[in-house]
Amino acid sequence: MKNWVAKLSSHVGARRPAVLVSVASAKGSVPRRPGTRMIVTAEGIDGTIGGGHLEHKAIAIARDLLAARGPLALHRIPLAASLGQCCGGVAQLLFEPMHGDAKWLETLTALRAEATTCALVVPVHGESARHLIVTADDVQGTLGAADHDAAATTLARRLLTGEGTSGIVTLAGASTVEVFIDLLRPPDFSVVLFGAGHVGRAVVRTFADIDCRVTWVDARDDAFPPSIPDNVEVVITDTPEAEVAASPPGAYFLVMTHSHPLDEALCDCILRRGDFAYFGLIGSASKRRQFEKRLEARGLSKDRLATMTCPIGIEGITGKEPEVIAIAVAAEVLRVRSRGREALDRHAATDTTKDRRCA
């Protein structure tokens, strides 16, 4: 789900009973990993935990809890034996009914607005859910006992530094308690899109349900549609080049304005910055050649020019319709992102191996 905190907060604010369903642990082949969430109300569903019979069963359990105004519950669901699915794994789902105000949601909303990473800890048994929220330098909430808070904070801080994974753990103390501990990161996927034409609009619609932040830039205030997705920030400016400088490192730039001179100026700014994860320029191979010649004359090297993707869009998808182009572009951006994350995971695994050898 793109932003389950905001979705759940909207239900709570409207006094609409809802159940937060979380994949708390996963063993073997399961549709989604721990930390995946879905919200179930009497009228609808937000998000998915993987679909199929698992999700159908989860929705039924959640609605039974809503009808009975029941407490939170943890259900262990084998995907093969009980559901007739061929995955063969086992998922544990945590069901948290929301019947009233939730201070912890306000805290998470504030942390997300500040782009702060945190760890969320919640007991998986009990009449009411207690939440502990841990950041690098702060702890808010309680699990109900000081020794459990201390043990959970230690584990949470390890998770924040990259040790361990989200899941169910047992905390020792005067008594033992099982908790679900999960790392919540703000979206680190930033798309900066220049141009609010037909293709730009289609690209925004394509990214609307993806957990990313889109900065959508154009000088024409009448170019934007009346309805803007909640993960999109519209910037109307006569100096779009300034938005290049304001973008975070590792951004994904897409240039598709109504003006070739403006496209060229943006290319110059983006290429000189150089710390992007992806830079795509809409246009043909001949447009690329013309731009390369002009930009090289301005002092940009061939190596730097080679980091520009033009034409854009994953190979094998044909069609000139804006929606088709948008799908091809989004697929290319997501492929670049996936490869980058895989490389980081391999690097982290290598570092972990080295640390173990040194130890």
Backbone torsions as a table, in degrees:
resi	resn	phi	psi	omega
1	MET	NA	139.7	-174.1
2	LYS	-61.3	-46.7	-179.9
3	ASN	-151.9	82.8	-175.7
4	TRP	-67.7	-28.2	179.5
5	VAL	-62.5	-46.7	179.4
6	ALA	-65.9	-41.3	179.7
7	LYS	-62.5	-47.3	-178.7
8	LEU	-66.1	-39.2	178.2
9	SER	-61.4	-37.4	179.6
10	SER	-65.8	-37.4	177.2
11	HIS	-67.2	-44.0	180.0
12	VAL	-63.5	-43.2	-179.9
13	GLY	-62.9	-31.8	178.9
14	ALA	-87.8	6.0	-177.6
15	ARG	57.3	37.3	-179.5
16	ARG	-101.7	112.7	-179.5
17	PRO	-56.5	137.1	-178.6
18	ALA	-149.5	159.8	175.8
19	VAL	-123.2	126.2	174.1
20	LEU	-88.9	118.3	179.6
21	VAL	-105.0	121.9	-178.2
22	SER	-120.8	137.6	168.0
23	VAL	-75.4	107.1	-174.5
24	ALA	-89.3	-30.1	175.4
25	SER	-154.9	156.1	-179.2
26	ALA	-145.6	132.2	178.3
27	LYS	-129.3	131.8	-177.8
28	GLY	76.7	-152.2	-176.4
29	SER	-87.2	111.1	177.8
30	VAL	-131.9	156.4	-174.9
31	PRO	-62.9	-39.2	-175.2
32	ARG	-136.5	156.6	-175.0
33	ARG	-86.6	164.0	176.5
34	PRO	-55.7	140.0	-176.6
35	GLY	101.5	-12.8	175.7
36	THR	-72.3	138.1	-174.4
37	ARG	-132.8	155.2	177.2
38	MET	-143.2	144.2	177.8
39	ILE	-112.8	129.4	-178.9
40	VAL	-117.9	128.0	170.9
41	THR	-119.4	177.3	178.5
42	ALA	-66.4	-26.2	-174.9
43	GLU	-100.5	-22.8	-173.2
44	GLY	-164.4	-172.2	-176.7
45	ILE	-138.3	138.8	171.2
46	ASP	-118.2	127.9	178.1
47	GLY	84.0	-175.9	-178.8
48	THR	-152.9	147.0	173.5
49	ILE	-108.0	15.3	174.3
50	GLY	129.0	-7.3	177.9
51	GLY	75.7	-168.3	175.8
52	GLY	67.9	-160.7	-176.9
53	HIS	-66.3	-32.1	178.2
54	LEU	-59.2	-48.7	-178.9
55	GLU	-67.8	-39.0	178.4
56	HIS	-59.5	-43.4	178.7
57	LYS	-66.6	-41.0	179.9
58	ALA	-62.8	-40.8	179.0
59	ILE	-63.5	-41.4	179.1
60	ALA	-63.5	-42.8	178.4
61	ILE	-62.8	-44.6	-178.6
62	ALA	-61.8	-41.6	-177.5
63	ARG	-72.9	-30.0	172.7
64	ASP	-64.1	-41.0	177.6
65	LEU	-64.1	-39.1	178.3
66	LEU	-63.1	-45.3	-177.5
67	ALA	-64.4	-36.8	-177.3
68	ALA	-91.7	-3.4	-172.7
69	ARG	48.9	46.5	-174.8
70	GLY	-79.3	171.5	178.7
71	PRO	-81.2	177.4	177.4
72	LEU	-64.6	156.5	-176.4
73	ALA	-148.9	148.8	175.0
74	LEU	-115.8	127.4	-179.5
75	HIS	-121.5	129.4	175.0
76	ARG	-94.9	120.4	-173.6
77	ILE	-125.2	107.2	172.8
78	PRO	-72.9	127.9	-173.5
79	LEU	-76.3	-20.4	-179.2
80	ALA	-91.2	-59.2	-170.6
81	ALA	-64.4	-48.8	-172.1
82	SER	-86.9	-23.5	-173.6
83	LEU	-113.7	-6.7	-179.0
84	GLY	70.6	20.3	177.4
85	GLN	-93.3	154.4	-174.8
86	CYS	-93.9	4.5	-178.0
87	CYS	-62.1	-44.8	177.3
88	GLY	86.7	-0.4	-179.1
89	GLY	-92.7	-176.9	178.4
90	VAL	-131.5	129.1	177.7
91	ALA	-116.6	140.6	170.2
92	GLN	-109.4	122.4	-177.0
93	LEU	-109.7	131.3	177.4
94	LEU	-100.6	127.5	-179.7
95	PHE	-110.9	118.2	-179.1
96	GLU	-117.7	99.8	176.7
97	PRO	-68.5	139.7	178.9
98	MET	-116.0	107.4	-176.7
99	HIS	-111.6	-4.5	-177.2
100	GLY	-161.8	-156.1	-179.1
101	ASP	-64.2	152.1	179.4
102	ALA	-141.6	100.2	-178.6
103	LYS	-60.6	-34.9	-177.3
104	TRP	-63.9	-30.0	177.4
105	LEU	-68.0	-37.4	176.9
106	GLU	-62.5	-41.0	178.8
107	THR	-63.0	-45.8	179.6
108	LEU	-64.0	-37.5	178.6
109	THR	-61.8	-43.9	179.1
110	ALA	-64.8	-41.6	-179.7
111	LEU	-66.0	-38.5	178.6
112	ARG	-66.2	-39.8	178.1
113	ALA	-62.5	-30.8	178.9
114	GLU	-88.4	1.4	-177.8
115	ALA	58.0	41.6	-178.4
116	THR	-101.2	128.6	175.2
117	THR	-76.5	139.6	179.6
118	CYS	-145.9	166.8	173.5
119	ALA	-113.7	133.3	179.5
120	LEU	-107.5	128.0	-179.0
121	VAL	-122.1	128.4	179.3
122	VAL	-141.9	131.9	175.4
123	PRO	-62.4	146.5	-176.4
124	VAL	-98.1	2.9	176.3
125	HIS	-136.9	151.7	177.3
126	GLY	132.8	166.3	-178.4
127	GLU	-71.3	-35.8	180.0
128	SER	-139.3	145.7	-177.3
129	ALA	-79.0	128.5	170.4
130	ARG	-104.1	141.6	-176.0
131	HIS	-123.1	136.8	173.2
132	LEU	-117.4	128.0	-179.1
133	ILE	-117.8	121.0	-173.7
134	VAL	-118.8	127.6	170.8
135	THR	-112.5	-176.1	-178.3
136	ALA	-62.1	-27.6	-175.7
137	ASP	-135.0	17.3	-177.9
138	ASP	-153.2	154.9	175.1
139	VAL	-135.3	129.6	178.6
140	GLN	-129.6	143.1	-178.8
141	GLY	89.4	-176.0	179.7
142	THR	-155.7	152.8	173.6
143	LEU	-92.3	-2.7	177.6
144	GLY	106.6	-9.0	179.5
145	ALA	-147.1	137.5	-175.5
146	ALA	-62.4	-39.3	-178.5
147	ASP	-67.9	-36.0	176.6
148	HIS	-69.2	-39.3	177.1
149	ASP	-60.3	-42.7	-178.8
150	ALA	-65.8	-44.8	-179.3
151	ALA	-65.4	-41.7	179.9
152	ALA	-66.5	-38.4	179.3
153	THR	-63.0	-40.7	178.1
154	THR	-60.9	-47.0	179.4
155	LEU	-65.2	-39.8	-179.8
156	ALA	-63.5	-41.0	-179.2
157	ARG	-66.7	-34.1	175.0
158	ARG	-64.1	-41.8	178.6
159	LEU	-62.4	-38.8	179.8
160	LEU	-64.7	-27.5	179.6
161	THR	-94.8	8.3	174.8
162	GLY	97.0	5.9	178.0
163	GLU	-95.1	127.7	176.8
164	GLY	85.1	-179.7	-179.3
165	THR	-136.6	164.9	177.1
166	SER	-64.1	146.2	178.3
167	GLY	162.0	-168.4	-179.2
168	ILE	-95.1	131.3	177.4
169	VAL	-133.5	159.9	177.7
170	THR	-105.8	126.9	178.0
171	LEU	-97.8	131.0	177.2
172	ALA	-90.9	157.3	178.4
173	GLY	172.5	-150.6	175.2
174	ALA	-58.7	-31.3	170.7
175	SER	-140.5	162.7	179.4
176	THR	-96.3	150.4	178.3
177	VAL	-144.8	138.1	175.0
178	GLU	-90.6	135.5	179.1
179	VAL	-132.4	153.5	169.9
180	PHE	-99.8	121.2	-179.3
181	ILE	-117.0	130.4	-173.1
182	ASP	-138.5	140.0	177.6
183	LEU	-91.1	123.7	-179.4
184	LEU	-111.6	112.2	179.9
185	ARG	-104.8	143.4	171.5
186	PRO	-69.3	156.2	178.7
187	PRO	-56.8	126.1	177.7
188	ASP	-108.3	17.0	-177.2
189	PHE	-108.4	100.2	-174.5
190	SER	-111.1	117.6	176.8
191	VAL	-105.4	127.3	177.7
192	VAL	-114.5	111.1	-172.7
193	LEU	-111.5	122.0	176.8
194	PHE	-103.8	116.9	178.3
195	GLY	120.4	123.6	-178.6
196	ALA	-114.2	33.8	175.2
197	GLY	-79.6	-164.3	-176.0
198	HIS	-61.0	-43.3	-178.6
199	VAL	-71.1	-41.3	178.1
200	GLY	-58.8	-42.8	178.4
201	ARG	-63.0	-41.4	-179.8
202	ALA	-66.1	-37.8	178.1
203	VAL	-63.3	-44.0	179.8
204	VAL	-61.9	-42.3	177.9
205	ARG	-61.8	-37.1	-179.0
206	THR	-68.0	-37.4	-178.9
207	PHE	-86.1	-3.0	-172.6
208	ALA	-61.4	-32.9	-176.7
209	ASP	-103.5	14.5	177.9
210	ILE	-103.6	143.8	-177.2
211	ASP	-75.9	81.3	179.9
212	CYS	-148.3	167.5	173.1
213	ARG	-109.5	129.2	179.7
214	VAL	-114.5	122.9	171.1
215	THR	-101.4	117.9	-171.7
216	TRP	-111.4	116.0	-168.6
217	VAL	-117.6	132.6	173.5
218	ASP	-161.5	154.9	178.9
219	ALA	-85.6	-14.5	-173.1
220	ARG	-98.1	111.4	-177.6
221	ASP	-69.7	-20.3	179.6
222	ASP	-91.4	4.3	-179.0
223	ALA	-84.9	-19.1	-175.6
224	PHE	-86.5	147.2	178.3
225	PRO	-71.6	161.6	-178.7
226	PRO	-68.0	-27.3	-178.9
227	SER	-109.8	125.0	-177.9
228	ILE	-116.6	129.9	177.6
229	PRO	-57.5	152.6	-173.6
230	ASP	-73.8	-8.9	176.1
231	ASN	-98.7	13.5	-176.5
232	VAL	-116.8	132.2	172.6
233	GLU	-109.8	121.5	179.2
234	VAL	-87.6	131.2	176.6
235	VAL	-122.7	114.5	177.4
236	ILE	-102.7	114.4	-172.9
237	THR	-152.4	148.2	174.0
238	ASP	-87.5	-5.2	179.0
239	THR	-125.5	69.9	-177.4
240	PRO	-62.8	-24.0	178.7
241	GLU	-58.8	-29.3	179.6
242	ALA	-65.5	-27.7	178.8
243	GLU	-71.5	-23.3	174.3
244	VAL	-65.3	-47.5	-179.4
245	ALA	-66.0	-30.7	-176.7
246	ALA	-82.3	-9.4	-175.9
247	SER	-76.8	151.0	-177.9
248	PRO	-74.4	157.8	172.4
249	PRO	-58.9	146.8	179.1
250	GLY	78.8	16.1	179.5
251	ALA	-73.3	161.4	176.6
252	TYR	-110.0	107.3	-175.6
253	PHE	-94.4	135.6	173.8
254	LEU	-128.5	123.5	-178.9
255	VAL	-115.2	117.6	-179.4
256	MET	-154.1	58.9	-177.5
257	THR	-84.7	179.1	-179.9
258	HIS	-84.5	-0.8	-171.6
259	SER	-131.0	123.7	176.5
260	HIS	-63.6	-42.6	176.7
261	PRO	-59.5	-38.8	178.1
262	LEU	-68.4	-41.0	175.0
263	ASP	-54.8	-44.8	-177.4
264	GLU	-65.9	-42.0	179.3
265	ALA	-63.5	-39.9	178.5
266	LEU	-67.3	-39.7	176.0
267	CYS	-56.6	-44.8	-179.7
268	ASP	-59.4	-47.9	-178.7
269	CYS	-63.8	-44.8	-176.2
270	ILE	-66.9	-44.8	-178.0
271	LEU	-67.3	-35.1	178.1
272	ARG	-69.9	-30.3	176.4
273	ARG	-68.5	-54.8	167.9
274	GLY	80.7	-6.7	-175.6
275	ASP	-103.1	29.3	179.9
276	PHE	-85.2	157.6	173.5
277	ALA	-83.2	-28.7	-178.2
278	TYR	-160.2	142.2	173.8
279	PHE	-138.2	114.7	179.5
280	GLY	-118.1	134.9	178.2
281	LEU	-116.4	125.9	178.0
282	ILE	-73.0	140.8	179.3
283	GLY	146.6	178.1	-176.6
284	SER	-91.3	174.5	176.1
285	ALA	-64.1	-33.7	179.2
286	SER	-69.0	-36.0	176.2
287	LYS	-63.4	-41.4	178.5
288	ARG	-60.4	-45.0	-178.5
289	ARG	-61.4	-42.8	179.7
290	GLN	-63.0	-44.9	-179.7
291	PHE	-65.4	-42.0	179.8
292	GLU	-60.0	-42.1	-179.1
293	LYS	-62.3	-44.6	-177.6
294	ARG	-70.8	-41.6	-177.9
295	LEU	-70.7	-34.0	176.7
296	GLU	-66.3	-34.8	177.6
297	ALA	-66.6	-22.4	178.0
298	ARG	-87.8	1.1	174.8
299	GLY	107.7	1.4	178.4
300	LEU	-80.0	136.2	-176.7
301	SER	-77.6	161.6	177.0
302	LYS	-62.7	-36.8	179.2
303	ASP	-63.2	-42.0	179.3
304	ARG	-68.1	-39.9	178.6
305	LEU	-63.5	-29.9	-179.2
306	ALA	-67.7	-16.4	179.3
307	THR	-81.6	-5.4	176.8
308	MET	-86.5	131.9	177.1
309	THR	-98.6	118.0	178.8
310	CYS	-163.9	122.7	0.2
311	PRO	-64.7	161.3	-178.9
312	ILE	-105.4	160.6	178.0
313	GLY	111.4	138.3	-178.5
314	ILE	-62.7	142.2	-178.2
315	GLU	-66.3	148.3	175.2
316	GLY	97.4	-9.6	177.0
317	ILE	-105.2	115.2	-178.4
318	THR	-107.0	162.3	-179.9
319	GLY	126.2	142.1	-178.5
320	LYS	-103.6	-1.8	179.3
321	GLU	-65.4	141.6	-179.2
322	PRO	-53.2	-39.8	-178.6
323	GLU	-66.7	-37.3	178.3
324	VAL	-68.4	-44.2	177.7
325	ILE	-60.2	-42.3	-178.3
326	ALA	-62.0	-42.1	179.2
327	ILE	-64.0	-43.1	179.7
328	ALA	-63.9	-40.1	179.8
329	VAL	-68.0	-46.5	179.6
330	ALA	-61.1	-39.9	178.8
331	ALA	-62.5	-40.4	179.2
332	GLU	-66.2	-44.7	179.1
333	VAL	-61.4	-44.5	-179.1
334	LEU	-67.2	-34.3	176.5
335	ARG	-65.8	-43.5	177.0
336	VAL	-60.9	-43.4	179.9
337	ARG	-63.3	-44.1	-179.6
338	SER	-62.5	-42.3	179.1
339	ARG	-65.5	-37.4	177.9
340	GLY	-65.2	-40.7	179.6
341	ARG	-69.0	-37.8	177.1
342	GLU	-62.8	-39.4	178.4
343	ALA	-64.4	-40.8	177.6
344	LEU	-64.3	-39.3	178.9
345	ASP	-64.3	-41.0	178.8
346	ARG	-64.8	-40.3	179.7
347	HIS	-64.5	-43.0	179.3
348	ALA	-63.9	-39.8	179.1
349	ALA	-65.5	-38.0	178.0
350	THR	-64.9	-42.6	179.0
351	ASP	-63.8	-38.7	179.7
352	THR	-64.6	-40.7	177.6
353	THR	-63.0	-42.5	178.7
354	LYS	-62.6	-42.3	-180.0
355	ASP	-61.6	-40.2	-179.4
356	ARG	-65.9	-37.9	179.6
357	ARG	-66.4	-39.8	179.7
358	CYS	-66.2	-35.7	-179.6
359	ALA	-67.8	NA	NA
